[in-house]
Amino acid sequence: MRAILCRNYGPIDDLVLDDVPPPELRPGTIKLDVLAAGVNYVDNLIISGRYQVKTPTPFVPGFEFVGRIVDVADDVARDAPHLTVGTRVLVVSGEGGYAEQTVVPAHAAIPVPDEISDGVAATFVQSYLTAVFALRHRARAERGQSLLVLGAGGGVGLAAVDVGASMGLRVFAAASSEEKRQLALDKGAEVAFDVRNDDIKTAVRELVAAEGKTGVDLVYDPVGGDHAETWLRTLGDGGQYLVIGFVAGIPSLPLNHVLLRNRQITGVEWGSWAGRNRADNEALLSEVMHSVAAGQLHPVEPTVYPLERTVDALRDLAERRASGKLVVVP
C-alpha cells in the first residue's frame, strides 16, 4: 500500500511517498481503509520533532482521520460489537492518517454520524474542540461578550468564529484576504477586518463603545508574531487574551499593559488537557460531534489534496496560503 513516511525528524520536504507492507491487525485493534486525513499545524510540529510528544521514527504522519473498518481483531469483535466491518469511524491518534490503510486501537475509534461528511469529520476535531475548550472552559465566555478572532480565515480561526457565534458572542474577525474574511462572515462574524490595512484597535473600540466598554472582552490568537502587542491593546479593562498558538512566532508582550488594565493572559492547550482528562474529553467530543451533525455548528468542507500532494498541503498550511481546512485523500 502507499503511505507518506517520516524517516527522520526534519523539514516536510524530506517526507516520502512509498510502497509499504499493509499494517498487521493486533489484539485490541481494527484495520481501516483511510477515507480522509486532516492537515493540521501540529502535523508539521510532529514531523519536525518540535512537538512535546516525540513519535519514534520512522512513522506515518496524520494526526486525525476518518476511515472505514475492513477488519477487527477477535477480542474487539467480542468486546466492542458496535465496531463492525463497514462502519465509518473517526480517529485522533497522532499518527497513521497519511496512508491508504492503517491499524488503530479500537478504543480510539468513534463512529461518525451519516450527517457528517468524510472531509468535515477528518478536520473538525482539533480546531473545534480547541475553540470550545478555550471559550467555555478557559475563558468562561458569556453571551453578549465581544470576541476578536485573529487568523479568522484559517481552520482554527473559523472554528472560533463559529463556536463564538453559537454561544451568543459578538464576533469580530481579522484575516489577510477577502476570501478569508468572507468565510468568517459566513460563519457568523459581525464584521471582518483586513489585518494588513485596517486600524482594528480603533474600529473595535468604536464597536463596543455604546456598551460602555473600552475594548473587546476576548482576543483569540492562534497566530502570535510581531503584531501580538497590538491585539493585546484591543482588549478593554479586565479583558482576556487567549493564547492559542504561534504560527507567526512566539511574541513578547508588555506586561505593564496587563497590570494597568487588569487584563488576563490565558494559555489554551487542548491536547495536553485531553490527554490528562480522557473521560471529560470524550464527553466534549461527543457533544461537539452531535452539534455538527445537528447543524448547530458548521465546519467548512475542506480543500482536498491527493495523497501524493501531502507535502504541498502541509506547506500551504504552514505558509498560511490556505483558507479554511485541508484534507489528504488516498
C-alpha positions in Angstrom: 0.0 0.0 0.0 1.0 3.7 -0.4 1.9 5.8 2.6 3.7 9.0 3.5 6.8 8.2 5.6 8.7 10.4 8.0 12.0 8.5 8.3 13.8 11.1 10.4 12.7 14.4 12.1 13.2 17.3 9.7 11.5 19.5 7.1 8.4 18.4 5.4 10.3 18.2 2.1 12.0 15.1 3.5 8.8 13.2 3.6 8.5 10.4 1.0 5.6 8.6 -0.6 6.5 4.9 -0.5 5.0 1.4 -1.0 5.0 -0.3 2.4 3.5 -3.6 3.6 -0.1 -3.4 4.8 -0.3 -2.9 8.6 -1.0 -6.1 10.6 -4.0 -6.5 12.8 -3.1 -7.0 16.5 -5.2 -7.8 19.6 -7.3 -4.8 20.6 -7.1 -3.1 17.1 -9.1 -2.5 14.0 -7.9 -2.1 10.4 -9.2 0.9 8.3 -9.2 2.0 4.7 -8.4 5.7 5.2 -11.0 7.9 3.6 -9.6 11.3 4.5 -6.9 12.7 6.8 -6.9 16.3 8.2 -3.9 18.5 7.7 -3.0 20.4 10.9 -0.3 22.7 12.1 0.5 20.1 14.7 1.5 17.6 11.9 4.3 20.0 11.0 5.5 20.1 14.6 5.4 16.3 14.9 7.3 15.8 11.6 10.0 18.3 12.6 10.4 16.8 16.1 9.2 20.0 17.8 6.1 18.6 19.3 6.1 17.9 23.0 5.4 14.2 22.4 8.0 12.5 20.2 6.8 9.8 17.8 9.5 7.2 17.2 10.8 7.3 13.6 10.0 6.0 11.0 6.3 6.7 11.2 3.3 7.7 9.0 2.1 11.2 10.0 -1.6 12.2 10.0 -3.0 13.4 13.4 -6.7 13.0 12.8 -8.5 11.0 10.1 -11.6 9.1 9.1 -11.7 5.5 7.8 -13.9 2.6 7.1 -13.4 -0.6 9.1 -12.2 -3.5 7.0 -11.2 -5.9 9.7 -11.4 -6.3 13.5 -9.4 -8.3 16.0 -11.2 -11.2 17.6 -11.3 -9.5 21.0 -12.7 -6.3 19.5 -15.4 -8.3 17.8 -16.3 -9.7 21.2 -15.9 -6.6 23.4 -16.9 -3.8 21.0 -19.8 -5.1 18.8 -20.5 -1.6 17.5 -17.2 -1.6 15.6 -18.1 -3.8 12.7 -16.7 -4.1 9.2 -18.1 -1.3 7.1 -18.5 1.2 9.9 -17.1 4.6 9.3 -15.0 5.9 12.2 -13.1 9.0 13.4 -9.6 8.5 14.9 -7.4 11.1 16.6 -4.3 9.1 17.3 -1.4 11.5 16.5 -0.1 9.4 13.5 -1.1 7.0 10.7 -3.6 9.1 8.6 -1.4 9.8 5.6 -1.8 6.3 4.2 -4.2 4.1 2.3 -4.7 1.8 5.3 -3.9 1.9 9.0 -4.4 -0.1 12.1 -5.5 1.7 15.3 -6.6 0.8 18.8 -10.3 0.1 18.9 -10.8 2.5 21.8 -9.5 5.3 19.6 -12.3 4.8 17.0 -15.5 6.8 17.2 -18.4 6.0 14.8 -19.2 9.0 12.6 -22.9 10.0 12.1 -24.2 9.8 8.5 -24.9 13.6 8.5 -21.2 14.4 8.7 -19.0 14.1 5.5 -15.7 12.4 5.4 -13.9 15.7 4.9 -15.6 17.5 7.8 -15.2 14.5 10.1 -11.5 14.4 9.4 -10.9 18.1 10.1 -13.1 19.4 12.8 -11.8 17.8 16.0 -8.6 19.8 16.8 -10.0 23.2 15.7 -13.5 22.9 17.2 -12.5 21.2 20.5 -9.8 23.8 20.9 -12.4 26.6 20.4 -14.9 25.1 22.8 -12.3 24.3 25.4 -10.9 27.9 25.1 -14.1 29.8 25.1 -16.2 27.7 27.5 -13.7 26.2 29.9 -10.7 28.6 29.9 -12.3 32.0 29.2 -15.8 31.1 30.6 -17.2 33.4 28.0 -20.7 34.7 28.4 -23.4 35.6 25.9 -23.1 39.2 24.7 -19.4 39.5 25.3 -17.2 40.6 22.3 -14.6 38.4 20.8 -11.8 39.3 18.3 -10.6 36.3 16.4 -7.2 36.5 14.6 -6.3 34.3 11.7 -10.1 34.1 11.2 -9.9 32.6 7.7 -7.9 29.6 8.7 -9.4 26.4 10.1 -8.6 27.2 13.7 -9.9 30.8 13.5 -13.0 29.8 11.6 -13.9 27.3 14.3 -13.6 30.0 16.9 -15.9 32.3 14.9 -18.4 29.5 14.5 -18.3 28.4 18.2 -18.3 32.0 19.4 -21.4 32.9 17.3 -23.2 29.8 18.6 -22.5 30.9 22.2 -24.1 34.3 21.5 -20.8 36.3 21.4 -20.3 39.4 19.3 -17.6 38.1 17.0 -15.2 40.3 15.1 -12.8 38.7 12.7 -9.4 39.6 11.3 -7.9 38.0 8.3 -5.5 38.7 5.5 -7.6 38.2 2.3 -11.0 39.0 1.0 -11.8 35.2 0.6 -10.8 34.5 4.2 -12.8 37.5 5.5 -15.9 36.3 3.6 -15.5 32.8 5.1 -15.5 34.4 8.6 -18.6 36.4 7.8 -20.4 33.3 6.5 -19.6 31.6 9.9 -21.2 34.3 12.0 -18.7 37.2 12.3 -20.4 40.6 12.8 -17.6 42.3 10.9 -14.3 41.1 9.2 -11.3 43.4 9.2 -8.3 43.5 6.8 -5.5 42.5 9.2 -2.9 44.3 6.9 -4.6 47.6 6.3 -7.4 48.3 8.8 -6.9 50.2 12.2 -8.5 47.3 14.1 -7.8 48.6 17.5 -9.7 51.9 16.9 -12.5 50.1 15.0 -13.3 47.5 17.7 -13.3 50.2 20.4 -15.9 52.1 18.4 -18.0 49.0 18.0 -18.2 48.3 21.8 -18.2 52.0 23.0 -22.1 52.0 23.1 -21.8 49.3 25.8 -19.6 51.5 27.9 -16.6 49.2 27.2 -13.0 50.4 26.3 -12.2 47.4 24.1 -13.2 43.8 23.4 -13.7 41.3 26.1 -11.7 38.5 24.5 -9.0 38.1 21.9 -8.5 34.6 20.3 -4.9 34.4 19.0 -3.6 31.4 17.1 -1.1 33.5 15.2 1.3 35.2 17.6 4.1 37.1 16.0 5.1 40.7 15.9 1.5 42.1 16.0 0.5 40.5 19.3 1.1 43.6 21.3 -1.4 45.4 19.0 -4.0 42.7 19.7 -3.4 42.9 23.4 -4.1 46.7 23.2 -7.6 46.0 21.7 -8.7 44.5 25.0 -10.8 46.6 27.3 -10.4 46.8 31.1 -10.5 43.3 32.5 -10.2 41.7 29.0 -8.8 38.3 28.4 -6.1 37.4 25.8 -6.4 33.7 24.8 -3.1 32.3 23.6 -3.9 29.5 21.1 -0.7 29.2 19.1 2.3 30.8 17.4 2.2 30.1 13.6 3.9 33.5 13.1 6.3 33.1 16.0 6.3 33.5 19.8 5.6 37.1 20.7 6.8 39.3 23.5 4.0 41.1 25.3 4.3 44.2 27.5 3.1 43.0 30.9 2.6 46.6 32.1 -0.5 46.8 29.8 -1.8 43.6 31.5 -1.2 45.0 35.0 -2.5 48.6 34.5 -5.8 47.5 32.8 -6.4 44.3 34.9 -6.2 42.2 31.7 -5.6 38.5 31.7 -3.4 36.3 29.5 -4.7 32.7 29.4 -3.0 29.8 27.8 -5.1 27.2 25.9 -3.6 23.8 25.2 -6.5 21.4 24.5 -4.2 18.5 23.5 -2.5 18.1 26.8 -5.7 18.7 28.8 -7.4 16.0 26.7 -4.6 13.5 27.5 -5.0 14.1 31.2 -8.8 14.2 31.2 -9.8 11.5 28.8 -13.4 11.0 30.1 -14.1 14.7 30.0 -12.6 15.0 26.5 -14.6 12.1 25.2 -17.8 13.8 26.5 -16.7 17.0 24.9 -16.0 15.3 21.6 -19.4 13.5 21.7 -21.1 16.8 22.4 -19.4 18.7 19.6 -19.9 15.9 17.1 -23.6 15.9 17.9 -23.8 19.7 17.4 -22.1 19.3 14.0 -24.5 16.5 13.0 -27.5 18.6 14.1 -26.4 21.6 12.2 -25.7 23.7 15.3 -22.1 24.1 14.3 -20.9 24.5 10.8 -17.4 23.3 9.9 -16.4 24.1 6.3 -15.8 21.4 3.7 -12.1 21.2 3.3 -9.9 21.7 0.2 -8.9 18.2 -1.0 -5.3 17.1 -1.8 -4.4 13.7 -3.1 -2.0 11.6 -1.0 0.9 12.3 -3.4 0.5 16.1 -2.7 0.6 15.8 1.1 3.8 17.9 1.2 2.0 20.6 -0.8 -0.9 20.6 1.6 1.4 20.8 4.7 3.4 23.7 3.0 0.3 25.6 2.1 -0.9 25.4 5.7 2.5 26.3 7.2 2.8 29.3 4.9 -0.7 30.4 5.6 -1.9 30.3 1.9 -4.8 28.1 2.8 -8.4 29.2 3.5 -10.5 27.0 5.7 -9.4 23.4 6.3 -7.3 21.0 4.2 -7.6 17.2 3.8 -5.5 14.5 2.2 -7.4 11.7 0.4 -5.6 8.5 -0.6 
